[in-house]
Amino acid sequence: MLMAGVSKRLRVMAVIDEAHKLCGDESVTALIKEARKYGLGVILSSQETRDFHKSVFANTGTLVGLALEEEDAGVMSKYMGLTDKTEQTRAKEMLLYQANGQALIRSQHFLPYSQVQILSFEDRRSRHDQDGEA
């Protein structure tokens, strides 16, 4: 990516599951800080928000939080860009008690955040089949 130079368009998307195995490495934090400039999108997934350095949150365009435990819900609500303590508490409560498949999303399109229901592939397919028959 460095050799290809700076780019305003997305060239490559990297998905890193179990990111806690890499997030302690300073090179990953540096990558997150520089990736967008070179057209690299990065999706990091982990069970605990504590796995991520604060620089990762500062350089993230979209945050997706599924149901979280107390400490992780606090971390996620802190980094959602909410300045009002009441809103932070509300977001934390939502993260703590979300149903299966619900997510709290913060991005430029969902400000300050939005709670959405994520459908499984099977559920989407079932809905599609039902819509096609109607």
CNS distance restraints for C-alpha pairs under 8 A (distance, minus, plus):
assign (resid   1 and name CA) (resid   5 and name CA) 6.40 0.50 0.50
assign (resid   1 and name CA) (resid  38 and name CA) 6.05 0.50 0.50
assign (resid   1 and name CA) (resid  39 and name CA) 7.73 0.50 0.50
assign (resid   1 and name CA) (resid  40 and name CA) 7.62 0.50 0.50
assign (resid   2 and name CA) (resid   6 and name CA) 7.54 0.50 0.50
assign (resid   2 and name CA) (resid  38 and name CA) 6.87 0.50 0.50
assign (resid   4 and name CA) (resid  38 and name CA) 7.76 0.50 0.50
assign (resid   5 and name CA) (resid  38 and name CA) 6.14 0.50 0.50
assign (resid   6 and name CA) (resid  37 and name CA) 5.65 0.50 0.50
assign (resid   6 and name CA) (resid  38 and name CA) 4.50 0.50 0.50
assign (resid   6 and name CA) (resid  39 and name CA) 7.08 0.50 0.50
assign (resid   7 and name CA) (resid  37 and name CA) 6.12 0.50 0.50
assign (resid   7 and name CA) (resid  38 and name CA) 5.00 0.50 0.50
assign (resid   7 and name CA) (resid  39 and name CA) 5.17 0.50 0.50
assign (resid   8 and name CA) (resid  37 and name CA) 6.91 0.50 0.50
assign (resid   8 and name CA) (resid  38 and name CA) 7.42 0.50 0.50
assign (resid   8 and name CA) (resid  39 and name CA) 6.24 0.50 0.50
assign (resid   9 and name CA) (resid  39 and name CA) 5.47 0.50 0.50
assign (resid  10 and name CA) (resid  36 and name CA) 7.83 0.50 0.50
assign (resid  10 and name CA) (resid  39 and name CA) 4.30 0.50 0.50
assign (resid  10 and name CA) (resid  40 and name CA) 5.94 0.50 0.50
assign (resid  10 and name CA) (resid  41 and name CA) 6.69 0.50 0.50
assign (resid  11 and name CA) (resid  39 and name CA) 4.95 0.50 0.50
assign (resid  11 and name CA) (resid  40 and name CA) 5.92 0.50 0.50
assign (resid  11 and name CA) (resid  41 and name CA) 7.89 0.50 0.50
assign (resid  12 and name CA) (resid  39 and name CA) 6.57 0.50 0.50
assign (resid  12 and name CA) (resid  40 and name CA) 5.01 0.50 0.50
assign (resid  12 and name CA) (resid  41 and name CA) 6.19 0.50 0.50
assign (resid  13 and name CA) (resid  40 and name CA) 5.78 0.50 0.50
assign (resid  13 and name CA) (resid  41 and name CA) 4.47 0.50 0.50
assign (resid  13 and name CA) (resid  42 and name CA) 5.75 0.50 0.50
assign (resid  13 and name CA) (resid  43 and name CA) 7.61 0.50 0.50
assign (resid  14 and name CA) (resid  40 and name CA) 7.39 0.50 0.50
assign (resid  14 and name CA) (resid  41 and name CA) 6.12 0.50 0.50
assign (resid  14 and name CA) (resid  42 and name CA) 4.85 0.50 0.50
assign (resid  14 and name CA) (resid  43 and name CA) 6.22 0.50 0.50
assign (resid  15 and name CA) (resid  42 and name CA) 5.92 0.50 0.50
assign (resid  15 and name CA) (resid  43 and name CA) 4.69 0.50 0.50
assign (resid  15 and name CA) (resid  44 and name CA) 6.23 0.50 0.50
assign (resid  15 and name CA) (resid  45 and name CA) 7.93 0.50 0.50
assign (resid  16 and name CA) (resid  42 and name CA) 7.54 0.50 0.50
assign (resid  16 and name CA) (resid  43 and name CA) 6.05 0.50 0.50
assign (resid  16 and name CA) (resid  44 and name CA) 5.00 0.50 0.50
assign (resid  16 and name CA) (resid  45 and name CA) 6.19 0.50 0.50
assign (resid  17 and name CA) (resid  44 and name CA) 6.15 0.50 0.50
assign (resid  17 and name CA) (resid  45 and name CA) 4.75 0.50 0.50
assign (resid  17 and name CA) (resid  46 and name CA) 6.43 0.50 0.50
assign (resid  18 and name CA) (resid  44 and name CA) 7.85 0.50 0.50
assign (resid  18 and name CA) (resid  45 and name CA) 5.85 0.50 0.50
assign (resid  18 and name CA) (resid  46 and name CA) 4.99 0.50 0.50
assign (resid  18 and name CA) (resid  47 and name CA) 7.52 0.50 0.50
assign (resid  19 and name CA) (resid  23 and name CA) 5.98 0.50 0.50
assign (resid  19 and name CA) (resid  44 and name CA) 5.76 0.50 0.50
assign (resid  19 and name CA) (resid  45 and name CA) 5.56 0.50 0.50
assign (resid  19 and name CA) (resid  46 and name CA) 5.36 0.50 0.50
assign (resid  19 and name CA) (resid  51 and name CA) 7.73 0.50 0.50
assign (resid  20 and name CA) (resid  24 and name CA) 7.20 0.50 0.50
assign (resid  20 and name CA) (resid  46 and name CA) 5.97 0.50 0.50
assign (resid  20 and name CA) (resid  48 and name CA) 7.98 0.50 0.50
assign (resid  20 and name CA) (resid  51 and name CA) 5.23 0.50 0.50
assign (resid  20 and name CA) (resid  52 and name CA) 7.36 0.50 0.50
assign (resid  22 and name CA) (resid  28 and name CA) 6.76 0.50 0.50
assign (resid  23 and name CA) (resid  28 and name CA) 6.12 0.50 0.50
assign (resid  23 and name CA) (resid  29 and name CA) 7.08 0.50 0.50
assign (resid  23 and name CA) (resid  51 and name CA) 6.28 0.50 0.50
assign (resid  23 and name CA) (resid  52 and name CA) 5.86 0.50 0.50
assign (resid  23 and name CA) (resid  53 and name CA) 7.16 0.50 0.50
assign (resid  24 and name CA) (resid  28 and name CA) 7.81 0.50 0.50
assign (resid  24 and name CA) (resid  51 and name CA) 7.51 0.50 0.50
assign (resid  24 and name CA) (resid  52 and name CA) 7.77 0.50 0.50
assign (resid  24 and name CA) (resid  53 and name CA) 7.81 0.50 0.50
assign (resid  25 and name CA) (resid  29 and name CA) 7.06 0.50 0.50
assign (resid  26 and name CA) (resid  30 and name CA) 6.27 0.50 0.50
assign (resid  27 and name CA) (resid  31 and name CA) 6.01 0.50 0.50
assign (resid  28 and name CA) (resid  32 and name CA) 6.25 0.50 0.50
assign (resid  29 and name CA) (resid  33 and name CA) 6.38 0.50 0.50
assign (resid  29 and name CA) (resid  53 and name CA) 7.17 0.50 0.50
assign (resid  29 and name CA) (resid  55 and name CA) 6.70 0.50 0.50
assign (resid  29 and name CA) (resid  56 and name CA) 6.28 0.50 0.50
assign (resid  30 and name CA) (resid  34 and name CA) 6.36 0.50 0.50
assign (resid  31 and name CA) (resid  35 and name CA) 5.51 0.50 0.50
assign (resid  32 and name CA) (resid  36 and name CA) 7.70 0.50 0.50
assign (resid  32 and name CA) (resid  42 and name CA) 7.34 0.50 0.50
assign (resid  32 and name CA) (resid  56 and name CA) 6.27 0.50 0.50
assign (resid  32 and name CA) (resid  59 and name CA) 6.70 0.50 0.50
assign (resid  33 and name CA) (resid  55 and name CA) 7.41 0.50 0.50
assign (resid  33 and name CA) (resid  56 and name CA) 7.35 0.50 0.50
assign (resid  33 and name CA) (resid  59 and name CA) 5.96 0.50 0.50
assign (resid  34 and name CA) (resid  38 and name CA) 7.05 0.50 0.50
assign (resid  35 and name CA) (resid  39 and name CA) 6.48 0.50 0.50
assign (resid  35 and name CA) (resid  40 and name CA) 4.88 0.50 0.50
assign (resid  35 and name CA) (resid  41 and name CA) 6.53 0.50 0.50
assign (resid  35 and name CA) (resid  42 and name CA) 7.50 0.50 0.50
assign (resid  36 and name CA) (resid  40 and name CA) 5.27 0.50 0.50
assign (resid  36 and name CA) (resid  41 and name CA) 6.19 0.50 0.50
assign (resid  46 and name CA) (resid  51 and name CA) 7.27 0.50 0.50
assign (resid  48 and name CA) (resid  68 and name CA) 7.84 0.50 0.50
assign (resid  48 and name CA) (resid  72 and name CA) 6.01 0.50 0.50
assign (resid  49 and name CA) (resid  72 and name CA) 5.31 0.50 0.50
assign (resid  49 and name CA) (resid  73 and name CA) 7.96 0.50 0.50
assign (resid  49 and name CA) (resid  75 and name CA) 6.50 0.50 0.50
assign (resid  49 and name CA) (resid  76 and name CA) 6.56 0.50 0.50
assign (resid  50 and name CA) (resid  72 and name CA) 6.44 0.50 0.50
assign (resid  50 and name CA) (resid  75 and name CA) 7.15 0.50 0.50
assign (resid  52 and name CA) (resid  56 and name CA) 6.20 0.50 0.50
assign (resid  52 and name CA) (resid  57 and name CA) 7.48 0.50 0.50
assign (resid  53 and name CA) (resid  57 and name CA) 7.19 0.50 0.50
assign (resid  54 and name CA) (resid  58 and name CA) 6.27 0.50 0.50
assign (resid  55 and name CA) (resid  59 and name CA) 6.16 0.50 0.50
assign (resid  56 and name CA) (resid  60 and name CA) 6.17 0.50 0.50
assign (resid  57 and name CA) (resid  79 and name CA) 6.36 0.50 0.50
assign (resid  58 and name CA) (resid  79 and name CA) 7.73 0.50 0.50
assign (resid  61 and name CA) (resid 107 and name CA) 5.86 0.50 0.50
assign (resid  61 and name CA) (resid 108 and name CA) 7.35 0.50 0.50
assign (resid  62 and name CA) (resid 105 and name CA) 7.08 0.50 0.50
assign (resid  62 and name CA) (resid 106 and name CA) 5.65 0.50 0.50
assign (resid  62 and name CA) (resid 107 and name CA) 4.48 0.50 0.50
assign (resid  62 and name CA) (resid 108 and name CA) 7.60 0.50 0.50
assign (resid  63 and name CA) (resid  80 and name CA) 7.49 0.50 0.50
assign (resid  63 and name CA) (resid 104 and name CA) 7.94 0.50 0.50
assign (resid  63 and name CA) (resid 105 and name CA) 5.59 0.50 0.50
assign (resid  63 and name CA) (resid 106 and name CA) 5.19 0.50 0.50
assign (resid  63 and name CA) (resid 107 and name CA) 6.59 0.50 0.50
assign (resid  64 and name CA) (resid 103 and name CA) 6.28 0.50 0.50
assign (resid  64 and name CA) (resid 104 and name CA) 5.77 0.50 0.50
assign (resid  64 and name CA) (resid 105 and name CA) 4.63 0.50 0.50
assign (resid  64 and name CA) (resid 106 and name CA) 6.73 0.50 0.50
assign (resid  65 and name CA) (resid  76 and name CA) 7.23 0.50 0.50
assign (resid  65 and name CA) (resid  95 and name CA) 6.91 0.50 0.50
assign (resid  65 and name CA) (resid 103 and name CA) 5.38 0.50 0.50
assign (resid  65 and name CA) (resid 104 and name CA) 5.12 0.50 0.50
assign (resid  65 and name CA) (resid 105 and name CA) 6.45 0.50 0.50
assign (resid  66 and name CA) (resid  95 and name CA) 6.58 0.50 0.50
assign (resid  66 and name CA) (resid  98 and name CA) 7.17 0.50 0.50
assign (resid  66 and name CA) (resid 101 and name CA) 7.29 0.50 0.50
assign (resid  66 and name CA) (resid 102 and name CA) 6.26 0.50 0.50
assign (resid  66 and name CA) (resid 103 and name CA) 4.59 0.50 0.50
assign (resid  66 and name CA) (resid 104 and name CA) 6.54 0.50 0.50
assign (resid  67 and name CA) (resid  73 and name CA) 7.97 0.50 0.50
assign (resid  67 and name CA) (resid  95 and name CA) 5.11 0.50 0.50
assign (resid  67 and name CA) (resid  96 and name CA) 5.66 0.50 0.50
assign (resid  67 and name CA) (resid  97 and name CA) 6.54 0.50 0.50
assign (resid  67 and name CA) (resid  98 and name CA) 5.24 0.50 0.50
assign (resid  67 and name CA) (resid  99 and name CA) 7.21 0.50 0.50
assign (resid  67 and name CA) (resid 100 and name CA) 7.50 0.50 0.50
assign (resid  67 and name CA) (resid 102 and name CA) 7.43 0.50 0.50
assign (resid  67 and name CA) (resid 103 and name CA) 7.16 0.50 0.50
assign (resid  68 and name CA) (resid  72 and name CA) 5.86 0.50 0.50
assign (resid  68 and name CA) (resid  73 and name CA) 5.27 0.50 0.50
assign (resid  68 and name CA) (resid  95 and name CA) 5.69 0.50 0.50
assign (resid  68 and name CA) (resid  96 and name CA) 5.33 0.50 0.50
assign (resid  69 and name CA) (resid  73 and name CA) 5.87 0.50 0.50
assign (resid  69 and name CA) (resid  96 and name CA) 6.01 0.50 0.50
assign (resid  70 and name CA) (resid  74 and name CA) 6.30 0.50 0.50
assign (resid  70 and name CA) (resid  96 and name CA) 6.56 0.50 0.50
assign (resid  71 and name CA) (resid  75 and name CA) 6.43 0.50 0.50
assign (resid  72 and name CA) (resid  76 and name CA) 6.14 0.50 0.50
assign (resid  73 and name CA) (resid  77 and name CA) 6.05 0.50 0.50
assign (resid  73 and name CA) (resid  92 and name CA) 5.19 0.50 0.50
assign (resid  73 and name CA) (resid  93 and name CA) 7.79 0.50 0.50
assign (resid  73 and name CA) (resid  95 and name CA) 5.72 0.50 0.50
assign (resid  73 and name CA) (resid  96 and name CA) 6.25 0.50 0.50
assign (resid  74 and name CA) (resid  78 and name CA) 6.11 0.50 0.50
assign (resid  74 and name CA) (resid  92 and name CA) 5.75 0.50 0.50
assign (resid  75 and name CA) (resid  79 and name CA) 6.46 0.50 0.50
assign (resid  76 and name CA) (resid  80 and name CA) 6.35 0.50 0.50
assign (resid  76 and name CA) (resid  92 and name CA) 7.52 0.50 0.50
assign (resid  77 and name CA) (resid  81 and name CA) 7.94 0.50 0.50
assign (resid  77 and name CA) (resid  82 and name CA) 7.43 0.50 0.50
assign (resid  77 and name CA) (resid  88 and name CA) 5.45 0.50 0.50
assign (resid  77 and name CA) (resid  89 and name CA) 7.49 0.50 0.50
assign (resid  77 and name CA) (resid  91 and name CA) 5.71 0.50 0.50
assign (resid  77 and name CA) (resid  92 and name CA) 5.36 0.50 0.50
assign (resid  78 and name CA) (resid  82 and name CA) 6.92 0.50 0.50
assign (resid  78 and name CA) (resid  88 and name CA) 6.50 0.50 0.50
assign (resid  80 and name CA) (resid 106 and name CA) 6.48 0.50 0.50
assign (resid  80 and name CA) (resid 112 and name CA) 7.58 0.50 0.50
assign (resid  80 and name CA) (resid 113 and name CA) 7.76 0.50 0.50
assign (resid  81 and name CA) (resid 112 and name CA) 7.45 0.50 0.50
assign (resid  82 and name CA) (resid  87 and name CA) 6.48 0.50 0.50
assign (resid  82 and name CA) (resid  88 and name CA) 5.87 0.50 0.50
assign (resid  82 and name CA) (resid 112 and name CA) 7.03 0.50 0.50
assign (resid  83 and name CA) (resid  87 and name CA) 7.68 0.50 0.50
assign (resid  83 and name CA) (resid  88 and name CA) 7.41 0.50 0.50
assign (resid  84 and name CA) (resid  88 and name CA) 6.34 0.50 0.50
assign (resid  85 and name CA) (resid  89 and name CA) 6.13 0.50 0.50
assign (resid  86 and name CA) (resid  90 and name CA) 6.17 0.50 0.50
assign (resid  87 and name CA) (resid  91 and name CA) 6.10 0.50 0.50
assign (resid  88 and name CA) (resid  92 and name CA) 6.12 0.50 0.50
assign (resid  89 and name CA) (resid  93 and name CA) 6.18 0.50 0.50
assign (resid  90 and name CA) (resid  94 and name CA) 6.26 0.50 0.50
assign (resid  91 and name CA) (resid  95 and name CA) 6.23 0.50 0.50
assign (resid  92 and name CA) (resid  96 and name CA) 6.20 0.50 0.50
assign (resid  93 and name CA) (resid  97 and name CA) 6.29 0.50 0.50
assign (resid  94 and name CA) (resid  98 and name CA) 5.81 0.50 0.50
assign (resid  94 and name CA) (resid 104 and name CA) 7.71 0.50 0.50
assign (resid  95 and name CA) (resid 103 and name CA) 7.72 0.50 0.50
assign (resid  95 and name CA) (resid 104 and name CA) 6.91 0.50 0.50
assign (resid  98 and name CA) (resid 102 and name CA) 5.73 0.50 0.50
assign (resid  98 and name CA) (resid 103 and name CA) 7.21 0.50 0.50
assign (resid 101 and name CA) (resid 117 and name CA) 5.74 0.50 0.50
assign (resid 101 and name CA) (resid 118 and name CA) 5.06 0.50 0.50
assign (resid 101 and name CA) (resid 119 and name CA) 6.72 0.50 0.50
assign (resid 101 and name CA) (resid 120 and name CA) 7.99 0.50 0.50
assign (resid 102 and name CA) (resid 115 and name CA) 6.82 0.50 0.50
assign (resid 102 and name CA) (resid 116 and name CA) 5.62 0.50 0.50
assign (resid 102 and name CA) (resid 117 and name CA) 4.46 0.50 0.50
assign (resid 102 and name CA) (resid 118 and name CA) 5.88 0.50 0.50
assign (resid 103 and name CA) (resid 115 and name CA) 5.57 0.50 0.50
assign (resid 103 and name CA) (resid 116 and name CA) 5.40 0.50 0.50
assign (resid 103 and name CA) (resid 117 and name CA) 6.39 0.50 0.50
assign (resid 103 and name CA) (resid 118 and name CA) 7.06 0.50 0.50
assign (resid 104 and name CA) (resid 113 and name CA) 6.58 0.50 0.50
assign (resid 104 and name CA) (resid 114 and name CA) 5.64 0.50 0.50
assign (resid 104 and name CA) (resid 115 and name CA) 4.42 0.50 0.50
assign (resid 104 and name CA) (resid 116 and name CA) 6.43 0.50 0.50
assign (resid 105 and name CA) (resid 110 and name CA) 6.65 0.50 0.50
assign (resid 105 and name CA) (resid 113 and name CA) 5.37 0.50 0.50
assign (resid 105 and name CA) (resid 114 and name CA) 5.33 0.50 0.50
assign (resid 105 and name CA) (resid 115 and name CA) 6.26 0.50 0.50
assign (resid 105 and name CA) (resid 116 and name CA) 7.42 0.50 0.50
assign (resid 106 and name CA) (resid 110 and name CA) 5.28 0.50 0.50
assign (resid 106 and name CA) (resid 111 and name CA) 6.08 0.50 0.50
assign (resid 106 and name CA) (resid 112 and name CA) 6.27 0.50 0.50
assign (resid 106 and name CA) (resid 113 and name CA) 4.38 0.50 0.50
assign (resid 106 and name CA) (resid 114 and name CA) 6.62 0.50 0.50
assign (resid 107 and name CA) (resid 111 and name CA) 6.25 0.50 0.50
assign (resid 107 and name CA) (resid 112 and name CA) 7.77 0.50 0.50
assign (resid 107 and name CA) (resid 113 and name CA) 7.09 0.50 0.50
assign (resid 110 and name CA) (resid 114 and name CA) 5.64 0.50 0.50
assign (resid 119 and name CA) (resid 123 and name CA) 5.80 0.50 0.50
assign (resid 119 and name CA) (resid 124 and name CA) 6.04 0.50 0.50
assign (resid 120 and name CA) (resid 124 and name CA) 6.22 0.50 0.50
assign (resid 121 and name CA) (resid 125 and name CA) 6.07 0.50 0.50
assign (resid 122 and name CA) (resid 126 and name CA) 6.06 0.50 0.50
assign (resid 123 and name CA) (resid 127 and name CA) 6.16 0.50 0.50
assign (resid 124 and name CA) (resid 128 and name CA) 6.07 0.50 0.50
assign (resid 125 and name CA) (resid 129 and name CA) 6.10 0.50 0.50
assign (resid 126 and name CA) (resid 130 and name CA) 6.20 0.50 0.50
assign (resid 127 and name CA) (resid 131 and name CA) 6.07 0.50 0.50
assign (resid 128 and name CA) (resid 132 and name CA) 6.09 0.50 0.50
assign (resid 129 and name CA) (resid 133 and name CA) 6.34 0.50 0.50
assign (resid 130 and name CA) (resid 134 and name CA) 6.42 0.50 0.50
